[in-house]
Amino acid sequence: MCRRTLVAAGLLLASCGTAWAGEVNTAIVNADRYLSVQLGGMQQNYRETYNGTVPDKEQGTIPSIGIEYSLLGLDRPFRFVLGLNYASGDTHYIGSLQNGTPFNTVTGNHILDAHIGLGYAFGFGSFALIPGVEYGEHSWTRNISHNADIYYPAANTVVAGGQERYGNQYAAFTLDGQFAINQVTVLSLSGAYGTTLNPTMTNSSHPGLTYYLGTKPWARIGLKLDYAAYENLHLGVGVSYTRFKYGMSGQYPVSSTLLTFEPNSETQQTNFDLTLSYNF
């Protein structure tokens, strides 16, 4: 929408665009007010690094399910988002035994992610730009096979396969760009960049010990297509890529002759989702 303003000097200026929700494209407003269920998969790619080596890594795709609530205000275009995603299944552990022999096994995974976000929509015809902030929490329980001892070069020790739990919060700035292809179809491109907060790891090999890891950058990009199939029923498909790191922990004594620590690590996750939502 454009409007004209007559200024004191007698010049006629035209200004376009506004931040009022009523002037954000109707299709975009409809697409951003929903309660949804997502079904899909998460491709997990995790690796640890130490002195130029990769002591172990995890790779594989596991099923996932999520729910999300989004509300774009009608009087003021604040957008509130609250979501939860859970993924569970087996990935491939790639490491080595104490004698250096490569060792592969199966790892069970339980990954829980939650997020809350707040943004403000600026409408420009069929396009909307939504800057905002997001806070989230990530938890990964990793159950390594008990079928063989596994050598951890970073700690110079052999431990039986067991359970490890990684966790962190994160805070990020977000920016979403949304385009109304027509009155029933909206394409969204999103980005987020921030940092991990309070990353930790615990394992069953050393009960009671918490590894405090270093904070590192956290980033995500995503693409989503929303289609208003029937009145309040919307269908969607989306893909997102998340990448974050943990810094090396301090060294912790576990005996009179042994120190243990957690090396640097990197996690890359690619999510593919089909979405069914009720839009209001």
C-alpha positions in Angstrom: 0.0 0.0 0.0 1.3 3.5 -0.8 0.2 6.8 0.7 1.0 10.4 -0.1 2.1 13.0 2.4 2.3 16.8 1.7 5.2 18.3 3.5 5.7 21.9 4.6 8.1 22.8 1.8 5.4 22.0 -0.8 7.1 18.8 -2.0 4.8 15.8 -2.6 6.4 12.6 -1.3 5.2 9.0 -1.7 5.9 6.4 0.9 5.3 2.7 0.5 5.2 -0.1 3.0 4.1 -0.3 6.6 4.6 -2.5 9.7 0.8 -2.9 10.4 -0.5 -6.4 10.3 -3.4 -5.4 8.1 -1.0 -4.5 5.4 1.0 -7.7 5.5 -0.2 -9.8 2.6 -3.3 -11.8 3.6 -1.8 -15.1 2.4 1.2 -14.6 4.6 -0.9 -13.7 7.6 -3.0 -16.8 7.1 0.2 -19.0 6.8 1.7 -17.6 10.0 -1.2 -18.4 12.3 -1.3 -22.1 13.0 -0.9 -25.2 15.2 1.0 -27.8 13.2 2.3 -31.4 13.3 5.5 -32.3 11.4 6.6 -35.7 10.4 9.9 -36.4 8.7 13.5 -37.3 9.3 16.7 -35.9 10.8 20.1 -36.6 9.1 22.6 -36.5 12.0 26.3 -35.9 11.3 28.5 -35.6 14.4 32.2 -35.7 14.7 34.9 -35.1 17.3 38.3 -33.7 16.4 41.6 -33.8 18.4 45.1 -32.8 17.1 44.0 -33.1 13.5 42.4 -36.5 14.0 38.8 -37.7 14.2 38.5 -40.0 17.2 34.9 -40.9 16.4 31.8 -39.7 14.5 28.1 -40.5 14.1 26.2 -40.6 10.8 22.7 -41.6 9.8 19.1 -40.5 9.3 16.5 -41.1 12.0 12.7 -40.5 12.1 11.4 -37.3 13.7 8.1 -35.7 14.8 7.4 -32.2 15.9 4.7 -29.7 16.9 4.7 -26.0 16.5 2.5 -23.1 17.4 2.7 -19.8 15.5 0.7 -16.6 16.0 1.0 -13.4 14.0 -1.0 -10.6 15.6 -3.7 -8.8 13.7 -3.5 -5.4 15.4 0.3 -5.4 15.7 2.3 -7.8 13.5 4.3 -9.4 16.3 5.0 -13.1 15.6 5.2 -15.6 18.4 6.5 -19.1 17.7 6.8 -22.1 20.1 8.0 -25.5 18.9 9.2 -29.0 20.0 10.9 -31.7 17.9 11.9 -35.2 18.9 14.0 -37.7 16.8 14.8 -41.3 17.8 16.6 -44.1 16.0 19.9 -45.7 15.1 23.0 -44.1 13.5 26.4 -45.5 12.6 29.3 -45.1 15.1 32.7 -45.0 13.4 35.7 -45.1 15.7 38.6 -47.5 16.5 39.7 -50.1 19.0 42.6 -49.7 21.4 45.0 -51.3 18.9 44.0 -48.9 16.2 41.7 -51.3 14.4 38.8 -49.4 12.8 35.6 -50.2 14.7 32.0 -49.6 13.6 28.9 -50.2 15.6 25.3 -49.0 16.0 24.3 -46.1 18.3 20.8 -45.4 19.6 19.8 -41.8 19.6 17.2 -39.7 21.4 17.3 -36.0 20.3 15.0 -33.4 21.8 14.9 -29.8 20.6 12.7 -27.0 21.9 12.5 -23.3 20.8 10.6 -20.1 21.4 10.8 -17.0 19.2 9.5 -13.5 18.8 9.6 -11.4 15.7 8.0 -8.4 14.0 6.6 -8.5 10.4 7.2 -5.7 7.9 4.9 -6.0 4.8 5.9 -5.0 1.3 3.1 -6.1 -1.1 3.4 -9.8 -1.6 6.6 -10.0 0.5 7.2 -9.8 4.2 10.4 -9.5 6.2 10.4 -10.7 9.9 13.4 -10.0 12.0 13.4 -11.5 15.5 15.1 -13.4 18.3 15.0 -17.1 19.3 16.0 -19.1 22.4 16.2 -22.9 22.4 17.4 -26.0 24.1 19.0 -29.2 22.7 19.4 -32.6 24.3 21.1 -35.6 22.7 21.2 -39.0 24.5 23.7 -41.3 22.7 23.7 -45.0 23.5 26.8 -46.6 22.2 26.9 -50.4 21.6 28.0 -52.6 24.5 29.3 -55.3 22.2 33.0 -54.2 22.4 35.4 -51.9 24.2 35.9 -48.6 22.4 39.2 -46.7 22.4 39.0 -42.9 22.9 42.3 -41.5 21.7 41.5 -38.0 23.2 41.3 -39.5 26.7 43.9 -42.3 26.0 41.5 -44.9 27.6 39.3 -47.8 26.8 35.7 -47.8 28.0 32.8 -50.1 27.3 30.1 -48.8 25.1 27.6 -46.9 27.2 25.4 -43.8 27.4 26.4 -40.2 26.8 24.2 -37.1 27.1 25.0 -33.8 25.4 23.0 -30.7 26.1 23.0 -27.0 25.5 20.8 -23.9 25.2 21.3 -21.4 22.4 20.3 -17.8 21.7 20.1 -16.4 18.2 19.0 -13.5 16.0 16.6 -14.6 13.2 15.4 -13.3 9.9 12.6 -14.7 7.8 11.6 -13.7 4.3 8.2 -14.8 3.1 6.7 -14.5 -0.4 3.1 -15.0 -1.3 3.2 -16.8 -4.6 -0.6 -16.6 -4.8 -3.4 -16.4 -2.2 -3.0 -20.0 -1.1 0.8 -20.6 -1.5 3.5 -19.0 0.6 7.3 -19.6 0.3 9.5 -18.9 3.3 13.2 -18.6 3.6 14.6 -18.4 7.2 18.0 -17.8 8.8 19.3 -17.7 12.3 22.7 -17.1 13.9 23.8 -17.1 17.5 25.8 -19.0 20.1 25.4 -22.1 22.2 25.0 -21.6 25.9 26.0 -23.8 28.8 27.0 -26.9 26.7 27.7 -30.0 28.8 28.3 -33.7 28.5 27.8 -36.6 31.0 28.5 -40.3 30.5 27.9 -43.6 32.2 31.7 -44.3 32.3 32.2 -41.7 34.9 29.0 -41.2 36.9 28.7 -37.9 38.6 31.2 -36.2 36.3 30.0 -33.3 34.1 32.2 -32.1 31.2 31.7 -28.4 30.8 32.3 -27.6 27.1 33.2 -24.4 25.3 30.5 -22.2 23.7 30.7 -21.9 20.0 28.6 -20.4 17.1 25.2 -21.8 16.3 23.5 -21.3 12.9 20.4 -22.5 10.9 18.9 -22.0 7.5 15.5 -23.2 6.3 13.1 -23.4 3.4 9.3 -24.0 3.7 6.4 -24.1 1.3 2.9 -23.7 2.7 -0.3 -24.5 0.8 -3.8 -23.7 2.0 -5.5 -26.9 0.9 -9.0 -26.3 2.4 -10.2 -23.5 4.5 -8.3 -23.9 7.8 -6.3 -26.9 6.7 -2.8 -26.2 5.4 -0.2 -28.6 4.0 3.5 -27.9 3.9 6.9 -29.3 3.1 10.2 -28.0 4.6 13.9 -28.5 4.9 16.3 -27.0 7.4 20.0 -27.3 8.1 21.5 -26.6 11.6 25.2 -26.5 12.5 26.9 -25.9 15.9 30.1 -26.8 17.7 31.3 -27.5 21.2 34.7 -26.5 22.5 37.0 -28.8 24.3 36.4 -29.3 28.0 38.9 -29.0 30.8 40.8 -32.0 32.1 39.2 -34.0 34.9 41.1 -36.6 37.1 39.2 -39.9 37.3 42.0 -41.8 39.0 45.5 -41.1 40.4 47.0 -41.7 36.9 44.2 -40.8 34.5 42.8 -37.6 33.2 39.8 -37.4 31.0 38.4 -34.7 28.8 36.0 -34.1 25.9 37.5 -32.9 22.6 36.2 -30.3 20.2 33.1 -31.5 18.3 30.8 -30.4 15.5 27.2 -31.3 14.8 25.3 -30.9 11.5 21.6 -31.8 11.3 19.4 -31.7 8.2 15.7 -32.0 8.8 13.1 -32.9 6.2 9.4 -32.4 7.2 5.9 -32.8 5.9 3.5 -30.6 7.8 -0.2 -30.7 8.5 -1.6 -27.6 10.2 -4.8 -26.0 11.5 -4.7 -22.3 10.6 -6.9 -19.7 12.3 
